[in-house]
Amino acid sequence: MSSEPEVLFERRGRAGVITLNRPRALNALSHAMVRLIHPQLRAWAEDDGIDCVVLKATGEKAFCAGGDIRAIYDLGRAGNAEEALLFWYEEYLLNHFIGTYPKPYVSLIDGICMGGGFGLSAHGTYRVAGDRYLFAMPEVNIGLFPDVGGTYVLPRVPAFRGVYLALTGARIRAADAKAMGLATHVVSSARFADLETALAEGGDIGATLDTFAAPPAPAPLDAHGALIRDVFGRADMADILAALDAEAQATGEAADFARKAADAIRAACPTSLAITMEQMRRGPSLTLGGALATEYRVVNRVARGHDFYEGVRAIIVDKDNSPRWQPASLGDVDPSVIAAHFAPIEAELPLVSELA
């Protein structure tokens, strides 16, 4: 066990700097980190000496590879689902606070950004992608769903590319993230230190970021934009797979892309896919608070079910990559069960008022 703090806080000039400090764990977000970050953000929000918040991470591999899923798995397996749910409860409230933060909030993302890392960065004012930027929301592969505000953000990504990311867990780099709006700026990793110094000097944060930003690069997904728009704009999972299968019968890059997308979907948890489709349907009409309240309802059911623990077992614990989903196929998913995941719960997230 490292004696290093999991998260570091520093006043640097006019900036409050948060550094995720679990590089060996790919800076996975723990419950303890949530409980440290939230009150510090509240204090800086009231501090006239702080003009902006900068979020960054140690190590060169990951910004934040997600929540500490193994810890949550262990709690659930030990019969402590309520403690696991407390992590999600407090994490979602932190996500909302970031999304409503009264000062510029700048995430410097240079490495893997998934799950919990998305929740820490996506709702802030600015999201800066470095050379090592790698984004994905692969929750459907472990029996979960794209939470931490994915219900709000992903269906709003233009041309259904967010839906594509949610259902396939596909990974993208900085150019695609910038084109989608998931990143607001792309800056060379070599300039991150100088950018942080400039942000600490205060002034117009947006103008400072624009000064450091690189010109837009071609976005690889643009080559498949029409296909993504057509296929992932469909409201039915079976229709999406049928369209991908039809495209995969041809030859060439489009066929390869369709085949990989279909294979990724078929390897994912069927119940998670059905939940995600419902998220994408509901999301456009929800505020961020309403989206997080909805996700908390869903995660209450997932945390007491089978597939999340089976997915984590197969992918993270035993690493046999052979999860046994219940049910095992999309055709066997009961729509009434999915609807029940979204129903009210006894202990709602306080943000449930935004669903009214």
C-alpha positions in Angstrom: 0.0 0.0 0.0 1.3 3.4 -1.0 1.7 6.1 1.8 1.1 8.8 -0.9 -2.2 10.7 -0.7 -4.6 9.5 -3.3 -5.4 13.1 -4.3 -3.3 16.3 -3.9 -4.5 19.9 -3.5 -2.5 23.0 -4.2 -3.1 26.7 -4.5 -1.0 27.9 -7.4 -1.4 31.6 -8.1 -5.0 32.2 -8.9 -5.8 28.5 -9.5 -6.8 25.7 -7.2 -5.1 22.6 -8.5 -6.4 19.0 -7.9 -4.0 16.2 -8.8 -5.3 12.6 -9.0 -2.5 10.6 -7.4 -3.0 6.8 -7.9 -0.8 6.2 -11.0 -0.4 2.5 -10.3 -4.1 2.1 -10.2 -4.5 4.2 -13.3 -5.8 7.0 -11.0 -9.0 5.1 -10.5 -11.5 7.1 -8.4 -12.0 5.8 -4.9 -14.7 6.7 -2.4 -12.1 8.4 -0.3 -11.0 10.6 -3.2 -14.7 11.7 -3.8 -14.9 12.7 -0.1 -11.8 14.8 -0.4 -12.5 16.5 -3.7 -16.0 17.7 -3.1 -15.4 19.7 0.1 -12.2 21.2 -1.4 -14.2 22.4 -4.5 -16.8 23.9 -2.2 -14.1 25.8 -0.3 -12.5 27.1 -3.5 -15.9 28.1 -4.9 -16.2 30.6 -1.9 -12.5 31.7 -2.1 -12.0 35.1 -3.8 -8.4 34.2 -4.3 -9.2 31.4 -6.6 -10.3 32.2 -10.2 -10.4 28.7 -11.6 -9.9 25.0 -10.8 -7.4 22.8 -12.7 -7.8 19.0 -12.5 -4.9 16.9 -13.6 -3.3 13.5 -12.8 0.1 11.9 -12.1 1.7 9.4 -14.4 1.8 9.2 -18.2 -0.7 6.4 -18.8 -4.0 7.5 -17.3 -5.9 10.6 -16.3 -8.5 8.4 -14.6 -9.4 5.0 -15.9 -12.7 4.9 -14.0 -14.2 4.4 -10.6 -12.6 1.8 -8.3 -14.7 -1.0 -9.6 -12.8 -3.7 -7.8 -13.5 -2.1 -4.4 -17.2 -1.8 -5.3 -17.2 -5.5 -6.5 -15.6 -6.6 -3.2 -18.2 -4.7 -1.2 -21.1 -6.2 -3.1 -19.7 -9.7 -2.9 -19.3 -9.3 0.9 -23.0 -8.3 1.1 -22.3 -4.6 1.5 -24.3 -3.3 -1.4 -25.4 -0.3 0.6 -21.8 0.8 1.1 -21.2 0.4 -2.6 -24.2 2.5 -3.3 -23.0 5.2 -1.0 -20.0 5.6 -3.3 -22.2 6.1 -6.3 -24.5 8.5 -4.3 -21.6 10.7 -3.3 -19.9 10.4 -6.7 -23.0 11.5 -8.6 -23.5 14.5 -6.3 -19.8 15.5 -7.0 -20.5 15.1 -10.7 -23.4 17.5 -10.4 -21.4 20.0 -8.4 -18.8 20.0 -11.1 -21.5 20.6 -13.7 -22.8 23.6 -11.8 -19.5 25.0 -10.6 -19.5 28.8 -10.4 -15.9 29.2 -11.6 -14.1 27.9 -14.7 -13.2 24.2 -14.2 -10.4 23.0 -16.4 -9.5 19.3 -16.9 -6.1 18.5 -18.3 -6.6 15.0 -19.7 -3.4 13.3 -20.9 -4.0 9.5 -20.9 -6.9 7.1 -20.3 -10.2 8.8 -19.4 -13.1 6.4 -18.7 -16.0 6.1 -16.4 -15.3 8.0 -13.2 -12.7 10.1 -15.1 -15.5 11.1 -17.5 -17.6 12.1 -14.5 -14.8 14.2 -13.0 -14.2 16.1 -16.3 -17.1 16.0 -18.7 -19.3 18.4 -16.9 -16.7 21.0 -16.3 -16.2 24.2 -18.3 -13.1 23.1 -20.3 -11.7 19.7 -21.2 -8.2 19.8 -22.6 -7.0 16.6 -24.5 -3.2 15.9 -24.6 -1.3 13.6 -27.0 -2.0 10.5 -24.9 -5.7 11.2 -24.6 -7.8 8.0 -24.8 -11.5 8.1 -24.1 -14.1 5.3 -23.7 -17.3 4.5 -21.8 -17.0 0.6 -21.8 -19.5 0.0 -18.9 -21.7 -2.3 -21.0 -18.8 -4.8 -21.0 -18.9 -5.3 -17.3 -22.7 -5.4 -16.7 -22.9 -1.7 -15.8 -24.1 1.2 -17.9 -22.6 4.6 -18.9 -23.3 6.5 -15.8 -21.7 9.6 -14.0 -23.9 11.7 -16.3 -23.5 9.7 -19.5 -27.3 9.8 -19.7 -27.0 13.6 -20.2 -23.9 13.9 -22.2 -23.8 11.0 -24.7 -27.2 11.4 -26.4 -26.3 15.1 -26.9 -23.1 14.3 -28.9 -23.9 15.2 -32.5 -24.9 12.7 -35.2 -25.4 9.8 -32.7 -21.7 9.3 -32.1 -22.3 9.4 -28.4 -24.8 6.6 -28.8 -22.2 4.7 -30.8 -19.7 5.1 -28.0 -22.2 4.1 -25.3 -23.3 0.8 -27.0 -19.9 -0.3 -28.3 -17.5 0.9 -25.7 -15.3 2.1 -28.6 -12.1 4.1 -27.8 -11.4 7.4 -29.4 -8.4 9.8 -29.4 -8.2 13.5 -29.1 -9.2 14.5 -32.7 -12.5 12.6 -32.5 -13.2 13.9 -29.0 -12.6 17.5 -30.1 -14.9 16.9 -33.1 -17.6 15.5 -30.9 -17.3 18.3 -28.2 -16.1 15.8 -25.6 -12.9 17.8 -25.6 -13.0 21.6 -25.9 -9.3 22.0 -26.7 -6.4 19.9 -27.9 -3.0 20.9 -26.5 0.4 19.1 -27.0 1.4 17.2 -23.9 4.7 19.0 -23.9 2.9 22.3 -23.3 0.7 21.2 -20.4 3.1 22.5 -17.8 3.3 25.9 -19.4 -0.5 25.9 -19.8 -1.0 25.2 -16.1 1.4 28.1 -15.3 -0.6 30.4 -17.5 -3.9 29.4 -16.0 -2.5 30.1 -12.5 -1.7 33.6 -13.6 -5.5 34.3 -13.9 -7.1 36.4 -16.6 -9.4 35.1 -19.3 -9.3 31.3 -19.0 -10.9 30.7 -22.4 -8.5 33.0 -24.2 -5.5 31.4 -22.5 -6.7 27.9 -23.6 -7.2 29.2 -27.2 -3.6 30.5 -27.2 -2.3 27.0 -26.4 -4.7 25.0 -28.5 -3.5 23.1 -31.6 -5.3 23.4 -34.9 -8.1 20.8 -35.4 -6.9 17.5 -36.7 -8.9 15.2 -39.0 -11.3 13.1 -36.9 -11.1 9.4 -37.9 -14.8 8.7 -37.2 -15.7 11.3 -39.9 -15.0 8.6 -42.4 -17.9 6.6 -40.9 -20.1 9.5 -40.0 -23.0 8.7 -42.3 -23.1 5.1 -41.2 -23.0 6.0 -37.5 -25.8 8.5 -38.0 -28.0 6.1 -39.9 -27.4 3.0 -37.7 -27.1 4.5 -34.2 -30.0 6.9 -34.8 -32.4 3.9 -34.8 -34.5 3.4 -31.7 -34.4 -0.4 -31.5 -31.4 -2.5 -30.7 -32.4 -5.2 -33.1 -32.6 -2.7 -35.9 -29.1 -1.4 -35.1 -27.6 -4.9 -35.2 -29.5 -5.7 -38.4 -28.2 -2.6 -40.1 -24.6 -3.3 -39.0 -24.9 -6.9 -40.2 -26.2 -5.7 -43.6 -23.3 -3.3 -44.0 -20.8 -6.0 -42.8 -21.7 -8.2 -45.8 -19.8 -5.8 -48.1 -16.1 -5.3 -48.3 -13.9 -2.4 -47.4 -13.4 -0.1 -44.4 -17.1 0.5 -43.9 -17.8 -3.2 -43.7 -14.9 -3.7 -41.3 -16.1 -0.9 -39.1 -19.7 -2.3 -39.0 -18.5 -5.8 -38.3 -16.3 -4.6 -35.3 -19.2 -2.5 -33.9 -21.6 -5.5 -34.2 -19.1 -7.8 -32.6 -18.6 -5.4 -29.7 -22.3 -5.1 -29.1 -22.8 -8.8 -29.1 -20.0 -9.3 -26.6 -21.6 -6.8 -24.2 -24.1 -7.5 -21.4 -27.6 -7.8 -22.9 -29.3 -6.1 -20.0 -26.7 -3.3 -19.9 -27.3 -2.7 -23.6 -31.1 -2.4 -23.1 -30.6 -0.1 -20.1 -28.2 2.0 -22.2 -30.7 2.3 -25.1 -33.3 3.6 -22.6 -30.8 6.1 -21.2 -30.1 7.4 -24.7 -33.9 7.7 -25.2 -34.5 9.6 -22.0 -31.4 11.7 -21.9 -32.2 14.5 -24.3 -35.1 15.7 -22.2 -33.2 15.6 -18.9 -31.1 18.1 -17.0 -27.8 16.9 -15.7 -29.4 16.6 -12.2 -32.3 14.6 -13.6 -29.9 12.4 -15.5 -27.9 11.6 -12.4 -31.0 11.0 -10.4 -32.2 8.6 -13.1 -28.8 6.8 -13.0 -29.0 6.4 -9.3 -32.3 4.6 -9.6 -30.8 2.3 -12.1 -27.6 1.6 -10.2 -29.6 0.7 -7.2 -31.0 -2.2 -9.2 -27.7 -3.1 -10.9 -25.9 -3.2 -7.5 -28.3 -5.8 -6.3 -28.3 -7.9 -9.4 -26.1 -10.5 -11.1 -24.5 -9.1 -14.2 -22.3 -6.4 -12.7 -20.5 -8.8 -10.4 -20.3 -11.4 -13.2 -18.8 -8.8 -15.6 -16.3 -7.5 -13.1 -15.3 -11.1 -12.2 -14.8 -12.1 -15.9 -13.0 -8.9 -17.0 -11.1 -7.7 -13.9 -10.9 -10.4 -11.3 -10.5 -13.8 -13.0 -9.8 -12.2 -16.4 -11.2 -15.2 -18.3 -13.2 -12.8 -20.5 -16.1 -15.2 -20.5 -19.0 -13.6 -18.6 -22.1 -15.6 -18.1 -24.8 -13.0 -18.5 -28.4 -13.5 -17.2 -30.1 -13.4 -19.6 -27.6 -14.4 -22.1 -29.1 -12.8 -25.2 -30.8 -9.5 -26.2 -33.9 -11.4 -27.3 -34.4 -12.7 -23.8 -34.3 -9.3 -22.1 -37.7 -8.5 -20.6 -38.7 -4.9 -21.4 -40.7 -4.7 -18.1 -37.5 -5.5 -16.2 -35.7 -2.7 -17.9 -38.5 -0.3 -17.1 -38.4 -1.4 -13.5 -34.7 -0.3 -13.4 -35.9 3.3 -14.0 -38.7 3.3 -11.5 -38.6 5.4 -8.3 -36.7 4.1 -5.3 -37.2 4.7 -1.6 -33.9 6.6 -1.0 -33.7 8.9 -4.0 -30.7 11.1 -5.0 -31.6 14.7 -3.9 -31.5 15.8 -7.5 -34.6 13.7 -8.2 -36.6 17.0 -8.0 -35.2 17.8 -11.5 -37.2 14.9 -12.8 -40.5 16.5 -11.9 
